[in-house]
Amino acid sequence: MYFLSKELFFPSVEQADKYGLLAVGGDLSPERLMLAYRNGIFPWFDDDDPILWWSPNPRMVLFFDELVISKSMRNILNRGMFKVTFNQDFRSVISNCREIKREGQQGTWITNEIVEAYCRLNELGIAQSVEVWQNDELVGGLYGIDLGHVFCGESMFSKVSNASKVAFISLVKYLQHSNYKLLDCQLHNNHLESLGCREIPREDFLNLIRI
């Protein structure tokens, strides 16, 4: 495991352990965060931990033509039950991602430090959010890092059924229309798999984000 200093540097991701943990320490400055994401690395840690940096192998991604939209989901989208916006309320989105209760999960990795760091990235036009509204109430959304050709998803939330799926599908359609290469989803989970995401070797992922 590599211990970071004040120097703006990350070791090769090949040095990550079998779980994907690469380095410890450093800071969450915009410069370090962007260096991390451009090299397939992201922070993930609890309040009681130092800053932990990860680069898992394999990597969960979505290629846009593999997006799965169920028949029931198509009906929801066609009925116009929700209004979708982009970058209208980033802080509320990340705050809701932090506060939402998740099955089988105690606490959250979205610390105060993370919230402020990513809100700063949003001010710089790097972190982006998708908001889903129902009757003028924010009921779902997601946020992530925009590399210009790849979007690195971080977290999403839903207060009513299907709101996070609406955010996810709306983002994918936007990225596809804007000629992005793929959506990075970091780690496997069954919900993402049901939407068409799949794991690829880390080396393949790095080749795609570095083009």
VOPAGU-2260 file (C-alpha; in pm, 1 decimal, decimal comma):
REM VOPAGU-2260
SITE   aa  ch    i         X         Y         Z
SITE  MET   A    0       0,0       0,0       0,0
SITE  TYR   A    1     135,6     341,6     -96,2
SITE  PHE   A    2     122,5     634,3     148,9
SITE  LEU   A    3      73,2     964,9     -28,6
SITE  SER   A    4     259,0    1281,3      64,1
SITE  LYS   A    5     185,6    1641,9     -34,3
SITE  GLU   A    6     335,6    1564,6    -375,4
SITE  LEU   A    7      70,5    1541,8    -647,3
SITE  PHE   A    8     133,6    1179,1    -738,8
SITE  PHE   A    9     -29,1     836,1    -753,5
SITE  PRO   A   10     149,1     504,5    -798,1
SITE  SER   A   11      66,7     273,8   -1088,3
SITE  VAL   A   12    -273,4     112,8   -1042,5
SITE  GLU   A   13    -100,2    -222,2   -1088,5
SITE  GLN   A   14      18,3    -177,1    -728,8
SITE  ALA   A   15    -340,0    -197,1    -595,4
SITE  ASP   A   16    -418,3    -498,0    -377,1
SITE  LYS   A   17    -667,2    -767,4    -476,7
SITE  TYR   A   18    -955,6    -555,1    -346,1
SITE  GLY   A   19    -846,3    -251,2    -547,1
SITE  LEU   A   20    -697,1     -46,7    -261,8
SITE  LEU   A   21    -406,4     150,6    -403,6
SITE  ALA   A   22    -303,3     432,1    -169,5
SITE  VAL   A   23    -371,0     609,7     159,0
SITE  GLY   A   24    -358,2     977,0     251,8
SITE  GLY   A   25    -314,1    1289,3      46,7
SITE  ASP   A   26    -601,3    1533,4      16,0
SITE  LEU   A   27    -919,9    1598,7    -180,4
SITE  SER   A   28    -799,1    1902,7    -370,9
SITE  PRO   A   29    -943,8    1948,7    -720,9
SITE  GLU   A   30    -600,2    1884,3    -869,5
SITE  ARG   A   31    -551,7    1552,8    -689,3
SITE  LEU   A   32    -905,8    1436,1    -755,5
SITE  MET   A   33    -874,5    1504,9   -1127,5
SITE  LEU   A   34    -536,7    1329,7   -1142,1
SITE  ALA   A   35    -700,7    1032,9    -972,9
SITE  TYR   A   36   -1002,2    1007,0   -1202,7
SITE  ARG   A   37    -793,4    1048,6   -1515,9
SITE  ASN   A   38    -595,0     745,4   -1404,8
SITE  GLY   A   39    -886,4     523,3   -1304,4
SITE  ILE   A   40    -861,5     597,8    -931,7
SITE  PHE   A   41   -1129,3     723,4    -692,0
SITE  PRO   A   42   -1157,2     798,3    -316,2
SITE  TRP   A   43   -1375,7     581,3     -93,8
SITE  PHE   A   44   -1351,5     588,9     284,9
SITE  ASP   A   45   -1550,2     627,1     606,4
SITE  ASP   A   46   -1538,0     911,1     858,7
SITE  ASP   A   47   -1308,1     709,8    1083,3
SITE  ASP   A   48   -1064,0     623,5     803,0
SITE  PRO   A   49    -785,1     817,5     638,5
SITE  ILE   A   50    -847,4     900,4     272,3
SITE  LEU   A   51    -838,3     570,9      81,3
SITE  TRP   A   52    -782,7     555,1    -295,0
SITE  TRP   A   53    -910,3     265,9    -507,2
SITE  SER   A   54    -869,5     121,4    -855,0
SITE  PRO   A   55   -1060,3    -209,0    -865,8
SITE  ASN   A   56   -1004,7    -486,1   -1117,2
SITE  PRO   A   57   -1238,7    -565,8   -1286,7
SITE  ARG   A   58   -1424,0    -236,6   -1338,0
SITE  MET   A   59   -1802,2    -199,8   -1370,7
SITE  VAL   A   60   -1901,3       8,3   -1674,5
SITE  LEU   A   61   -2189,1      70,5   -1909,6
SITE  PHE   A   62   -2148,6      78,5   -2286,1
SITE  PHE   A   63   -2443,5     284,6   -2398,8
SITE  ASP   A   64   -2578,8      43,2   -2658,8
SITE  GLU   A   65   -2608,1    -219,3   -2382,3
SITE  LEU   A   66   -2845,4     -12,2   -2167,0
SITE  VAL   A   67   -3143,7    -221,1   -2056,5
SITE  ILE   A   68   -3476,7     -40,7   -2022,5
SITE  SER   A   69   -3760,6    -266,1   -1912,0
SITE  LYS   A   70   -4107,1    -239,1   -2064,9
SITE  SER   A   71   -4246,7    -103,5   -1736,7
SITE  MET   A   72   -3968,3     154,5   -1721,5
SITE  ARG   A   73   -4041,1     264,8   -2077,8
SITE  ASN   A   74   -4402,1     318,9   -1976,9
SITE  ILE   A   75   -4295,7     536,1   -1683,5
SITE  LEU   A   76   -4067,2     743,3   -1906,5
SITE  ASN   A   77   -4339,1     784,1   -2169,6
SITE  ARG   A   78   -4596,8     895,1   -1911,8
SITE  GLY   A   79   -4384,0    1193,8   -1812,7
SITE  MET   A   80   -4424,1    1136,0   -1440,7
SITE  PHE   A   81   -4095,0    1307,7   -1365,4
SITE  LYS   A   82   -3908,7    1620,4   -1469,5
SITE  VAL   A   83   -3533,5    1580,6   -1523,7
SITE  THR   A   84   -3276,2    1859,6   -1496,4
SITE  PHE   A   85   -2896,9    1873,9   -1508,8
SITE  ASN   A   86   -2678,4    2065,8   -1263,4
SITE  GLN   A   87   -2960,8    2261,4   -1106,5
SITE  ASP   A   88   -2902,7    2158,9    -743,6
SITE  PHE   A   89   -2578,8    1964,7    -704,5
SITE  ARG   A   90   -2549,2    2014,5    -328,8
SITE  SER   A   91   -2898,7    1877,6    -266,3
SITE  VAL   A   92   -2824,3    1573,1    -481,0
SITE  ILE   A   93   -2500,2    1481,3    -304,8
SITE  SER   A   94   -2659,7    1554,6      33,8
SITE  ASN   A   95   -2948,2    1320,9     -44,2
SITE  CYS   A   96   -2705,7    1053,1    -164,4
SITE  ARG   A   97   -2536,6    1087,0     172,0
SITE  GLU   A   98   -2851,8    1072,5     382,0
SITE  ILE   A   99   -3056,9     808,2     201,9
SITE  LYS   A  100   -3090,1     477,0     387,7
SITE  ARG   A  101   -2956,4     180,6     192,3
SITE  GLU   A  102   -3039,2    -183,0     261,7
SITE  GLY   A  103   -2752,7    -367,6     428,8
SITE  GLN   A  104   -2542,8     -53,4     470,5
SITE  GLN   A  105   -2462,4     124,1     793,7
SITE  GLY   A  106   -2351,2     485,0     767,4
SITE  THR   A  107   -2215,3     641,5     450,2
SITE  TRP   A  108   -1884,8     698,8     275,3
SITE  ILE   A  109   -2002,5    1045,9     164,9
SITE  THR   A  110   -1838,8    1240,7     445,5
SITE  ASN   A  111   -1853,3    1615,4     501,0
SITE  GLU   A  112   -1508,7    1632,1     341,9
SITE  ILE   A  113   -1636,4    1452,0      32,8
SITE  VAL   A  114   -1943,3    1677,7       7,6
SITE  GLU   A  115   -1739,2    1996,2      15,8
SITE  ALA   A  116   -1471,6    1863,4    -221,3
SITE  TYR   A  117   -1723,4    1757,5    -484,8
SITE  CYS   A  118   -1928,1    2075,1    -451,1
SITE  ARG   A  119   -1604,6    2258,7    -528,3
SITE  LEU   A  120   -1558,9    2038,1    -835,8
SITE  ASN   A  121   -1914,3    2123,6    -937,9
SITE  GLU   A  122   -1833,1    2493,4    -914,7
SITE  LEU   A  123   -1539,4    2425,1   -1147,2
SITE  GLY   A  124   -1767,5    2245,3   -1395,3
SITE  ILE   A  125   -1610,0    1904,3   -1331,4
SITE  ALA   A  126   -1862,5    1732,0   -1103,8
SITE  GLN   A  127   -2211,6    1710,8   -1252,4
SITE  SER   A  128   -2554,1    1618,2   -1121,1
SITE  VAL   A  129   -2883,1    1492,1   -1258,7
SITE  GLU   A  130   -3199,3    1587,3   -1068,8
SITE  VAL   A  131   -3538,0    1414,8   -1087,7
SITE  TRP   A  132   -3840,7    1613,1    -975,1
SITE  GLN   A  133   -4200,4    1522,6    -900,4
SITE  ASN   A  134   -4445,6    1802,8    -823,3
SITE  ASP   A  135   -4149,1    2039,3    -778,0
SITE  GLU   A  136   -3994,0    1810,6    -515,1
SITE  LEU   A  137   -3648,4    1656,4    -561,3
SITE  VAL   A  138   -3719,4    1282,5    -548,7
SITE  GLY   A  139   -3412,7    1130,5    -712,0
SITE  GLY   A  140   -3080,8    1200,9    -873,6
SITE  LEU   A  141   -2717,3    1113,8    -918,6
SITE  TYR   A  142   -2378,7    1281,7    -943,5
SITE  GLY   A  143   -2036,3    1206,6   -1082,2
SITE  ILE   A  144   -1721,7    1334,1   -1249,4
SITE  ASP   A  145   -1722,5    1445,4   -1612,6
SITE  LEU   A  146   -1395,4    1367,5   -1791,7
SITE  GLY   A  147   -1528,4    1500,0   -2122,3
SITE  HIS   A  148   -1540,7    1159,0   -2293,3
SITE  VAL   A  149   -1620,3     935,5   -1995,4
SITE  PHE   A  150   -1859,0    1005,3   -1706,5
SITE  CYS   A  151   -1757,5     855,4   -1371,7
SITE  GLY   A  152   -2072,3     789,0   -1170,9
SITE  GLU   A  153   -2039,7     825,7    -794,6
SITE  SER   A  154   -2375,4     776,7    -623,9
SITE  MET   A  155   -2749,4     803,1    -678,5
SITE  PHE   A  156   -3059,1     819,4    -463,3
SITE  SER   A  157   -3432,0     770,5    -490,3
SITE  LYS   A  158   -3712,5     883,6    -260,6
SITE  VAL   A  159   -3987,5     734,2    -477,5
SITE  SER   A  160   -3988,1     422,0    -691,3
SITE  ASN   A  161   -3789,0     442,0   -1015,5
SITE  ALA   A  162   -3662,9     799,8    -966,6
SITE  SER   A  163   -3295,9     695,4    -963,6
SITE  LYS   A  164   -3351,9     481,8   -1274,0
SITE  VAL   A  165   -3498,7     785,3   -1449,8
SITE  ALA   A  166   -3187,1     982,9   -1355,9
SITE  PHE   A  167   -2957,9     703,3   -1476,2
SITE  ILE   A  168   -3135,8     651,8   -1808,0
SITE  SER   A  169   -3157,5    1026,9   -1871,8
SITE  LEU   A  170   -2784,2    1060,7   -1810,9
SITE  VAL   A  171   -2704,0     770,9   -2042,3
SITE  LYS   A  172   -2915,6     918,1   -2321,6
SITE  TYR   A  173   -2740,4    1253,3   -2281,4
SITE  LEU   A  174   -2394,1    1096,9   -2280,8
SITE  GLN   A  175   -2472,8     883,9   -2584,1
SITE  HIS   A  176   -2606,3    1184,0   -2775,6
SITE  SER   A  177   -2293,1    1380,4   -2678,7
SITE  ASN   A  178   -2057,4    1107,7   -2809,4
SITE  TYR   A  179   -1912,6     998,6   -2476,2
SITE  LYS   A  180   -1740,8     659,0   -2472,0
SITE  LEU   A  181   -1888,2     499,6   -2162,5
SITE  LEU   A  182   -2022,4     542,6   -1811,2
SITE  ASP   A  183   -1793,0     429,7   -1529,1
SITE  CYS   A  184   -1986,4     262,8   -1247,0
SITE  GLN   A  185   -1679,3     157,7   -1044,8
SITE  LEU   A  186   -1796,7    -153,4    -858,2
SITE  HIS   A  187   -2041,1    -432,8    -934,7
SITE  ASN   A  188   -2387,1    -442,3    -785,8
SITE  ASN   A  189   -2698,2    -625,8    -898,6
SITE  HIS   A  190   -2898,0    -308,9    -960,2
SITE  LEU   A  191   -2640,5    -176,9   -1207,3
SITE  GLU   A  192   -2616,5    -516,1   -1374,3
SITE  SER   A  193   -2993,5    -514,3   -1429,3
SITE  LEU   A  194   -2951,2    -187,8   -1623,8
SITE  GLY   A  195   -2693,2    -340,3   -1857,6
SITE  CYS   A  196   -2367,6    -260,0   -1679,8
SITE  ARG   A  197   -2090,4    -518,7   -1686,0
SITE  GLU   A  198   -1738,0    -572,9   -1562,7
SITE  ILE   A  199   -1434,6    -530,8   -1785,3
SITE  PRO   A  200   -1062,7    -571,4   -1707,7
SITE  ARG   A  201    -906,4    -266,2   -1546,8
SITE  GLU   A  202    -651,8    -245,9   -1830,1
SITE  ASP   A  203    -930,8    -216,3   -2087,5
SITE  PHE   A  204   -1097,8      53,6   -1879,5
SITE  LEU   A  205    -775,0     251,3   -1852,5
SITE  ASN   A  206    -722,1     231,7   -2227,9
SITE  LEU   A  207   -1069,4     377,4   -2280,9
SITE  ILE   A  208   -1037,0     667,7   -2037,4
SITE  ARG   A  209    -690,1     763,8   -2156,0
SITE  ILE   A  210    -781,5     797,4   -2524,5
